[in-house]
């Protein structure tokens, strides 16, 4: 029901003085539970919104009234709390006025006070046996109320079977069904007080109450529990409303003052327990009524926990959804995907703190244990939600730090600073920068460890340093190897070109000089890498070996052309004199001596290139070559002696040469294969003898070319040099061969015998005869 209105089916209300109030003081009421026991969920929710009960937290009180039917309960509440409950019309007879339970907000009383008007007991409408709803409503009133008013007639006090005794027994019995009941204030309102003073009535009433309490069966846990543990008992007396209305109103006004600040220490409900926060009142009341209707025991602490659990869950879900929809959080989440966000930790911590603070504000009045648990769960859910974004943030910081390190490191390497120092300084500054940015991204509510991301960054930096170190070392090594190659290759070629007795000493001196210079520079370059002595010595040794390898490779390369060089040297010394002038052959020259000198020089070149002499050790290669290849004396003895001294003509060489000369035929299986596969071609040759002539002539030409081109000798230096040499000599050789054939044919024609000698020939013959 809305404010200031009752059920439309209900008859008009008898409103008292002060009920027609302005909007701020308007009385709001609703039908909480109807006569059939149905809980008015929608009406209660609307009522709570109208009175803004959720804003009260724990600062509210609930008052209920129970008593016999037609005992003036509604009238008392309307005068006491300025409510608008329906009152009985005395002119229409005594009958049931309130059905079920009605609830309204008291007007003008602080804190916010809700009052419930219960259906009267012992009514003829329900009959003598239908007491279920009475017990349920009594239990419900005890479960939700801080103060319960028990309306009773004055003349019933002291009677054993009066109407109040069954009611009190019902109240105490249902109270015993509570495992840990809340402490409730029972205010006995004695109506239509007689001349008997209240001081005389109150002891009798308290004695009756104690007797009822003692007679009620109790659980084992509460056998010795006193009445004061469960109830605060208060007794007030009011004059008759019908006979002494003004006095009744004055007494009600005095009683009204006791309900101001009723929940404060010393108030009527100052020591209440297990209070449900105002925002959970609707759910709590509904759940209590459902449990009571199902005839189950009601455990107030458990109910309090249950209400706190449900409401805190609702608040938690609401705050979680609010956080997810938070615009600043969405912007942070999106921005982190592309770049690190400055102040990420502070911004996100502030959003989280706001969300958790709102939860605390709304759940502050619920059970502390439940509230703490649900807050922790909410915090864990929120942290679980933002953890991927936090990890993305750390990943962005790591990748950006790594890129900045690479840029700074490359820049430092271009300067004069050493490699190791540059790596150490750049890596250290990068790690410090990473730690600072991680500290800026730390979320206060989380205890996340960024050490794994830090370790990965450290591994990435170390890997890049290792890669750059290897590349830099390879670059430095290649630089000095190139220098050595340029410094040694040309001079070695020149020394070998002018081979002489001082060739190898000069080459050793050259190698030593260039190697020392390269090693000195290479050692200085390596000092910036701060490597251990063993690695450094190993690299220096490899460079030294490389220098030696350059000399050896160049020597072997030049040795591959030794025959050409020998020919060139022989031709040079034979065709030119000591002044490098072409010789003019007059017939007086000692051709043998010139030939011997040229041959000796060629053998000298061969002896120099015959072995690599980088160590200063003497050998007999030159003498051996001179004896083996030089000019010896003629005669059998000379040949025999030469042959005996020739180390190249050993028995093994002779035997191998003999085997090769004797083994000129192909294997037998090859001969058989040739006969079988070449039978047709053989028969063709026999049928056409002209083919044999053509093949024979072609064989002679090929043989002549083979000998003239010295094909076997050309290919001794390698396939490619052989092909190139043959290609350059092929056409001149063919031309020369054809010219020689033509010349030989011309000589044969001139030397043919003449049948008729000419006069000139006769004269020549005569001269020859004279000389003889």
Secondary structure, 3 states (H helix, E strand, C coil): CCECCCCCCCCCCCCCCCCCCCCCCCCEEEEEECCCCCECHHHHHHHHHHHCHHHHCCCEEEEEEEEECCCCHHHHHHHHHCCCCCCCCHHHCCCCCCCCEEEEECCCCCCEEEEEEECCECCCCCCCCCCHHHHHHHHHHHHHCCEEEEEEEHHHCCCCCCHHHHHHHHHHHHHHCCCCCCCEEEEEEEECCCCCCHHHHHHHHHHHHHHHHHHCCCCHHHCCCCHHHCEEEEEEECCCCCCCHHHHHHHHHHHHHCCCCCCCCCCCCCCCCCCCCHHHHHHHHHHHHHHHHCCCCCCHHHHHHHHHHHHHHHHHHHHHHHHHCCHHHHHHHHHHCCCCCCCHHHHHHHHHHHHHHHHHHHHCCCCHHHHHHHHHHHHHHHHHHHHHHHHHHHHHHHHHHHHHHHHHHHHHHCCCCCHHHHHHHHHHHHHHHHHHHHHHHCCCCCCCCCHHHHHHHHHHHHHHHHHHHHHHHHHHHHHHHHHHHHHHHHHHHHHHHCCCCCHHHHHHHHHHHHHHHHHHHHHHHHHCCCCCHHHHHHHHHHHHHHHHHHHHHHHHHHHCCHHHHHHHHHHHHHHECCCCCECCCCCCCCHHHHHHHHHHHHHHHHHHHCCCCCCCCCCCHHHHHHHHHCCCCCCHHHHHHHHHHCCCCCHHHHHHHHHHHHCCCCCHHHHHHHHHHCHHHHHHHHHCHHHHHHHHHHHHHHHHHHHHHCHHHHHHHCHHHHHHHHHHHHHHHHHHHHHHHHHHHHHHHHCCCCCCCCHHHHHHHHHHHHHC
